[in-house]
Amino acid sequence: MDRKMANRKLIRLSQLKNKLATENLEEIDWVTFGVIVKKVTPQSANNGRTFSIWRLNDLRDLSECVSLFLFGEVHKEHWKTDQGTV
């Protein structure tokens, strides 16, 4: 993990909104971790393709969640991932 995190900045999901407002994250090599705290049943987009929505949290502030939309191959590969997975 130390090798993978070398020269990267950890930004907690609960800090993401504030960091987006105060820092230019496009110029930083950053990483975040989240737990799937809620999954919405897969839905169909207007174009007929299926997608999933996950709500992620870092378990520090349960009121701050990030919604992650999964489309295409990512949806096909991961839609069955269990709630509670990191």
DSSP file (Angstrom, degrees, kcal/mol; ACC not computed):
  #  RESIDUE AA STRUCTURE BP1 BP2  ACC     N-H-->O    O-->H-N    N-H-->O    O-->H-N    TCO  KAPPA ALPHA  PHI   PSI    X-CA   Y-CA   Z-CA
    1    1 A M     >        0   0    0      0, 0.0     4,-2.1     0, 0.0     5,-0.2   0.000 360.0 360.0 360.0 -38.6    0.0    0.0    0.0
    2    2 A D  H  >  +     0   0    0      1,-0.2     4,-0.8     2,-0.2     0, 0.0   0.905 360.0  48.8 -58.8 -41.0    2.9    2.4    0.8
    3    3 A R  H >4 S+     0   0    0      1,-0.2     3,-0.6     2,-0.2    -1,-0.2   0.912 112.0  47.9 -66.2 -42.3    4.2    1.8   -2.8
    4    4 A K  H 34 S+     0   0    0      1,-0.2    -1,-0.2     3,-0.0    -2,-0.2   0.819 114.8  46.4 -67.3 -31.0    0.8    2.5   -4.4
    5    5 A M  H >< S+     0   0    0     -4,-2.1     3,-2.3     2,-0.1    -1,-0.2   0.511  80.3 128.3 -90.7  -5.9    0.3    5.6   -2.3
    6    6 A A  T << S+     0   0    0     -4,-0.8     3,-0.1    -3,-0.6    -3,-0.0  -0.289  85.0   1.2 -56.1 129.4    3.8    7.1   -2.9
    7    7 A N  T 3  S+     0   0    0      1,-0.2     2,-0.3     0, 0.0    22,-0.3   0.630 109.1 115.1  66.2  17.1    3.5   10.7   -4.1
    8    8 A R    <   -     0   0    0     -3,-2.3     2,-0.5    20,-0.1    22,-0.3  -0.870  61.5-132.9-114.2 151.4   -0.3   10.6   -3.9
    9    9 A K  E     -a   30   0A   0     20,-2.2    22,-2.3    -2,-0.3     2,-0.5  -0.893  15.0-136.9-105.1 128.4   -2.5   12.6   -1.6
   10   10 A L  E     -a   31   0A   0     -2,-0.5     2,-0.5    20,-0.2    22,-0.2  -0.730  21.4-175.1 -82.7 124.8   -5.3   10.9    0.3
   11   11 A I        -     0   0    0     20,-2.5    22,-0.3    -2,-0.5     5,-0.1  -0.981  20.8-134.2-121.1 118.5   -8.6   12.9    0.3
   12   12 A R    >>  -     0   0    0     -2,-0.5     3,-1.7    20,-0.1     4,-0.8  -0.395  18.2-121.8 -68.6 146.0  -11.4   11.5    2.4
   13   13 A L  H >> S+     0   0    0     20,-0.6     3,-0.9     1,-0.3     4,-0.5   0.868 114.4  58.1 -56.2 -36.9  -14.8   11.4    0.8
   14   14 A S  H 34 S+     0   0    0      1,-0.2    -1,-0.3     2,-0.1     4,-0.2   0.675 109.8  45.1 -69.1 -14.9  -16.2   13.6    3.6
   15   15 A Q  H <> S+     0   0    0     -3,-1.7     4,-2.6     1,-0.1    -1,-0.2   0.522  88.1  92.5 -98.6  -9.5  -13.6   16.2    2.6
   16   16 A L  H <X S+     0   0    0     -3,-0.9     4,-2.7    -4,-0.8     5,-0.2   0.879  81.7  51.2 -59.6 -45.9  -14.1   16.0   -1.1
   17   17 A K  H  X S+     0   0    0     -4,-0.5     4,-1.3     1,-0.2    -1,-0.2   0.925 114.6  44.1 -58.7 -46.0  -16.7   18.8   -1.5
   18   18 A N  H  > S+     0   0    0     -4,-0.2     4,-1.4     1,-0.2    -1,-0.2   0.907 113.3  50.9 -65.5 -42.6  -14.5   21.2    0.4
   19   19 A K  H  X S+     0   0    0     -4,-2.6     4,-2.7     1,-0.2    -2,-0.2   0.880 106.8  54.2 -64.1 -38.8  -11.3   20.2   -1.4
   20   20 A L  H  < S+     0   0    0     -4,-2.7    -1,-0.2     1,-0.2    -2,-0.2   0.845 111.4  46.6 -63.1 -33.0  -13.1   20.7   -4.8
   21   21 A A  H  < S+     0   0    0     -4,-1.3    -1,-0.2    -5,-0.2    -2,-0.2   0.764 124.0  30.4 -79.1 -25.9  -14.0   24.2   -3.8
   22   22 A T  H  < S+     0   0    0     -4,-1.4     2,-0.3    -3,-0.1    -2,-0.2   0.616 116.3  46.2-112.6 -15.3  -10.5   25.2   -2.5
   23   23 A E  S  < S-     0   0    0     -4,-2.7     2,-1.2    -5,-0.2     3,-0.1  -0.927  73.6-121.3-131.1 153.4   -8.0   23.2   -4.5
   24   24 A N    >   -     0   0    0     -2,-0.3     3,-1.6     1,-0.2     4,-0.1  -0.760  30.9-178.1 -90.7  91.4   -7.4   22.4   -8.1
   25   25 A L  G >  S+     0   0    0     -2,-1.2     3,-1.1     1,-0.3     5,-0.2   0.642  71.9  74.0 -70.4 -13.8   -7.5   18.6   -7.9
   26   26 A E  G 3  S+     0   0    0      1,-0.2    -1,-0.3    -3,-0.1    -2,-0.0   0.736  97.8  49.0 -68.7 -20.6   -6.8   18.2  -11.6
   27   27 A E  G <  S+     0   0    0     -3,-1.6     2,-0.4     2,-0.0    -1,-0.2   0.381 103.1  75.1 -98.3   3.3   -3.2   19.2  -10.8
   28   28 A I  S <  S-     0   0    0     -3,-1.1     2,-1.1    -4,-0.1   -20,-0.1  -0.929  76.0-132.9-119.4 139.1   -2.8   16.7   -7.9
   29   29 A D        +     0   0    0     -2,-0.4   -20,-2.2   -22,-0.3     2,-0.3  -0.796  49.3 164.2 -86.6 101.3   -2.4   12.9   -8.0
   30   30 A W  E     -a    9   0A   0     -2,-1.1     2,-0.3   -22,-0.3   -20,-0.2  -0.799  25.1-164.6-125.0 162.1   -5.0   12.0   -5.4
   31   31 A V  E     -a   10   0A   0    -22,-2.3   -20,-2.5    -2,-0.3     2,-0.3  -0.969   2.6-168.6-142.0 153.7   -6.9    9.0   -4.2
   32   32 A T        -     0   0    0     -2,-0.3     2,-0.4   -22,-0.2   -20,-0.1  -0.954   9.4-147.3-139.9 161.2   -9.9    8.3   -2.1
   33   33 A F        +     0   0    0     -2,-0.3   -20,-0.6   -22,-0.3     2,-0.3  -0.963  19.4 177.1-127.7 146.3  -11.5    5.3   -0.5
   34   34 A G        -     0   0    0     52,-0.5     2,-0.4    -2,-0.4    24,-0.2  -0.989  24.8-134.3-149.2 158.3  -15.2    4.7    0.1
   35   35 A V  E     -B   57   0B   0     22,-2.9    22,-1.7    -2,-0.3     2,-0.9  -0.921  31.6-117.7-109.6 135.3  -17.6    2.1    1.4
   36   36 A I  E     +B   56   0B   0     49,-2.5    48,-2.7    -2,-0.4    20,-0.2  -0.639  40.4 168.9 -73.0 108.3  -20.8    1.3   -0.5
   37   37 A V  E     +     0   0B   0     18,-2.7     2,-0.3    -2,-0.9    -1,-0.2   0.634  64.8  15.5 -97.8 -16.2  -23.5    2.4    1.9
   38   38 A K  E     -B   55   0B   0     17,-1.3    17,-3.0    -3,-0.1     2,-0.4  -0.960  59.8-162.8-156.9 139.4  -26.4    2.2   -0.5
   39   39 A K  E     -B   54   0B   0     -2,-0.3     2,-0.4    15,-0.2    15,-0.2  -0.987  13.4-145.7-122.3 133.5  -27.1    0.7   -3.8
   40   40 A V  E     -B   53   0B   0     13,-2.5    13,-0.6    -2,-0.4     3,-0.1  -0.781  37.0 -96.8 -93.0 141.2  -30.0    1.7   -6.1
   41   41 A T  E     -     0   0B   0     -2,-0.4    -1,-0.1     1,-0.1     0, 0.0  -0.311  56.8 -88.2 -53.6 133.9  -31.6   -1.1   -8.2
   42   42 A P  E     -     0   0B   0      0, 0.0     2,-0.3     0, 0.0    10,-0.2  -0.133  53.2-160.6 -49.2 141.3  -30.0   -1.0  -11.7
   43   43 A Q  E     -B   51   0B   0      8,-2.7     8,-2.7    -3,-0.1     2,-0.5  -0.775  15.9-116.0-124.0 164.8  -31.9    1.4  -13.9
   44   44 A S  E     -B   50   0B   0     -2,-0.3     6,-0.2     6,-0.2     5,-0.1  -0.894  24.7-141.5-105.2 132.3  -32.3    1.9  -17.7
   45   45 A A    >   -     0   0    0      4,-3.2     3,-2.1    -2,-0.5     6,-0.0  -0.286  36.5 -94.5 -78.4 172.2  -31.2    5.2  -19.3
   46   46 A N  T 3  S+     0   0    0      1,-0.3    -1,-0.1     2,-0.1    -2,-0.0   0.788 127.2  57.6 -58.8 -28.6  -33.1    6.9  -22.1
   47   47 A N  T 3  S-     0   0    0      2,-0.1    -1,-0.3     1,-0.0     3,-0.1   0.414 120.8-108.9 -84.8   3.1  -30.9    5.1  -24.6
   48   48 A G  S <  S+     0   0    0     -3,-2.1     2,-0.2     1,-0.3    -2,-0.1   0.330  76.0 131.9  90.4  -7.5  -31.9    1.7  -23.2
   49   49 A R        -     0   0    0     -5,-0.1    -4,-3.2     1,-0.1    -1,-0.3  -0.560  55.0-123.8 -81.8 144.6  -28.5    1.0  -21.5
   50   50 A T  E     +B   44   0B   0     -6,-0.2    22,-0.4    -2,-0.2     2,-0.3  -0.620  32.9 173.5 -88.9 144.2  -28.5   -0.2  -17.9
   51   51 A F  E     -B   43   0B   0     -8,-2.7    -8,-2.7    -2,-0.3     2,-0.3  -0.950  19.2-138.3-143.7 163.5  -26.6    1.6  -15.2
   52   52 A S  E     - C   0  70B   0     18,-2.0    18,-2.8    -2,-0.3     2,-0.4  -0.876   5.3-150.3-122.0 155.7  -26.1    1.5  -11.4
   53   53 A I  E     -BC  40  69B   0    -13,-0.6   -13,-2.5    -2,-0.3     2,-0.4  -0.995  13.7-173.7-126.7 126.5  -25.9    4.1   -8.7
   54   54 A W  E     -BC  39  68B   0     14,-2.7    14,-3.1    -2,-0.4     2,-0.6  -0.919  17.2-143.6-114.5 144.3  -23.9    3.6   -5.6
   55   55 A R  E     -BC  38  67B   0    -17,-3.0   -18,-2.7    -2,-0.4   -17,-1.3  -0.951  23.9-163.0-104.9 124.1  -23.7    5.9   -2.6
   56   56 A L  E     +BC  36  66B   0     10,-3.1    10,-2.1    -2,-0.6     2,-0.3  -0.800  12.5 174.9-110.4 148.2  -20.2    6.0   -1.1
   57   57 A N  E     -B   35   0B   0    -22,-1.7   -22,-2.9    -2,-0.3     8,-0.1  -0.979  33.5-140.0-146.8 154.8  -19.1    7.2    2.4
   58   58 A D        -     0   0    0      6,-0.4     4,-0.1    -2,-0.3     7,-0.1   0.340  46.0-120.0 -97.9   6.4  -15.8    7.1    4.3
   59   59 A L  S    S+     0   0    0      2,-0.2     3,-0.2   -24,-0.1   -25,-0.0   0.569  94.9  94.2  66.1  12.6  -17.6    6.3    7.6
   60   60 A R  S    S+     0   0    0      1,-0.3     2,-0.4     4,-0.1    -1,-0.1   0.811  98.5  16.1 -93.1 -40.9  -16.3    9.5    9.2
   61   61 A D    >   -     0   0    0      3,-0.2     3,-1.9     1,-0.1    -1,-0.3  -0.877  66.0-167.4-136.5  99.4  -19.4   11.7    8.4
   62   62 A L  T 3  S+     0   0    0     -2,-0.4    -1,-0.1     1,-0.3     3,-0.0   0.609  86.0  64.4 -68.0 -10.7  -22.4    9.7    7.5
   63   63 A S  T 3  S+     0   0    0      1,-0.1     2,-0.7     2,-0.0    -1,-0.3   0.628  91.0  73.3 -84.6 -12.6  -24.2   12.8    6.2
   64   64 A E    <   +     0   0    0     -3,-1.9    -6,-0.4     2,-0.0     2,-0.3  -0.879  63.6 160.7-106.4 105.2  -21.6   13.3    3.5
   65   65 A C        -     0   0    0     -2,-0.7     2,-0.4    -8,-0.1    -8,-0.2  -0.862  29.4-144.1-121.0 157.3  -22.0   10.8    0.6
   66   66 A V  E     -C   56   0B   0    -10,-2.1   -10,-3.1    -2,-0.3     2,-0.5  -0.979  16.3-136.9-118.9 132.4  -20.8   10.7   -3.0
   67   67 A S  E     -C   55   0B   0     -2,-0.4     2,-0.5   -12,-0.2   -12,-0.2  -0.775  16.9-163.6 -90.1 132.1  -22.9    9.2   -5.7
   68   68 A L  E     -C   54   0B   0    -14,-3.1   -14,-2.7    -2,-0.5     2,-0.5  -0.973   4.0-155.4-118.7 122.4  -21.1    7.0   -8.2
   69   69 A F  E     -C   53   0B   0     -2,-0.5     2,-0.5   -16,-0.2   -16,-0.2  -0.852   6.7-157.7 -99.7 129.0  -22.8    6.2  -11.5
   70   70 A L  E     +C   52   0B   0    -18,-2.8   -18,-2.0    -2,-0.5     2,-0.3  -0.932  18.0 171.4-111.9 122.8  -21.6    3.0  -13.2
   71   71 A F    >>  -     0   0    0     -2,-0.5     4,-1.3   -20,-0.2     3,-1.0  -0.791  43.5 -10.2-122.8 164.7  -22.1    2.6  -16.9
   72   72 A G  H 3> S-     0   0    0    -22,-0.4     4,-2.3    -2,-0.3     5,-0.2  -0.106 126.1  -3.5  56.4-135.0  -21.1    0.2  -19.7
   73   73 A E  H 3> S+     0   0    0      1,-0.2     4,-2.5     2,-0.2    -1,-0.2   0.832 133.5  57.6 -63.6 -34.2  -18.5   -2.4  -18.9
   74   74 A V  H <> S+     0   0    0     -3,-1.0     4,-2.0     2,-0.2    -1,-0.2   0.928 108.8  46.1 -63.4 -43.5  -18.0   -1.1  -15.4
   75   75 A H  H  X S+     0   0    0     -4,-1.3     4,-2.2     1,-0.2    -2,-0.2   0.945 113.0  49.9 -61.9 -47.9  -21.7   -1.6  -14.6
   76   76 A K  H  < S+     0   0    0     -4,-2.3    -2,-0.2     1,-0.2    -1,-0.2   0.876 116.2  42.2 -59.4 -39.0  -21.6   -5.1  -16.2
   77   77 A E  H  < S+     0   0    0     -4,-2.5    -1,-0.2    -5,-0.2    -2,-0.2   0.815 128.1  24.9 -78.5 -31.0  -18.6   -6.1  -14.2
   78   78 A H  H >< S+     0   0    0     -4,-2.0     3,-2.3    -5,-0.2    -2,-0.2   0.456  82.6 103.1-119.2  -1.0  -19.5   -4.6  -10.8
   79   79 A W  T 3< S+     0   0    0     -4,-2.2    -1,-0.1     1,-0.3    -3,-0.1   0.757  84.4  54.6 -62.9 -22.5  -23.3   -4.2  -10.4
   80   80 A K  T 3  S+     0   0    0     -4,-0.2    -1,-0.3    -5,-0.2    -2,-0.1   0.444  76.7 129.7 -88.3   1.1  -23.5   -7.3   -8.2
   81   81 A T    <   -     0   0    0     -3,-2.3     2,-0.1     1,-0.1     3,-0.1  -0.310  63.9-110.9 -57.2 134.8  -20.9   -5.9   -5.7
   82   82 A D    >   -     0   0    0      1,-0.1     3,-1.6     2,-0.1   -46,-0.2  -0.366  24.6-105.9 -73.7 144.4  -22.3   -6.1   -2.2
   83   83 A Q  T 3  S+     0   0    0      1,-0.2   -46,-0.2    -2,-0.1    -1,-0.1  -0.437 109.2  41.5 -59.8 140.7  -23.3   -3.1   -0.1
   84   84 A G  T 3  S+     0   0    0    -48,-2.7    -1,-0.2     1,-0.4     2,-0.2   0.284  83.4 133.7  98.2  -9.4  -20.6   -2.7    2.6
   85   85 A T    <         0   0    0     -3,-1.6   -49,-2.5   -49,-0.2    -1,-0.4  -0.506 360.0 360.0 -74.7 142.8  -17.8   -3.3    0.2
   86   86 A V              0   0    0    -51,-0.2   -52,-0.5    -2,-0.2    -1,-0.1   0.402 360.0 360.0 -90.8 360.0  -14.8   -1.0    0.3
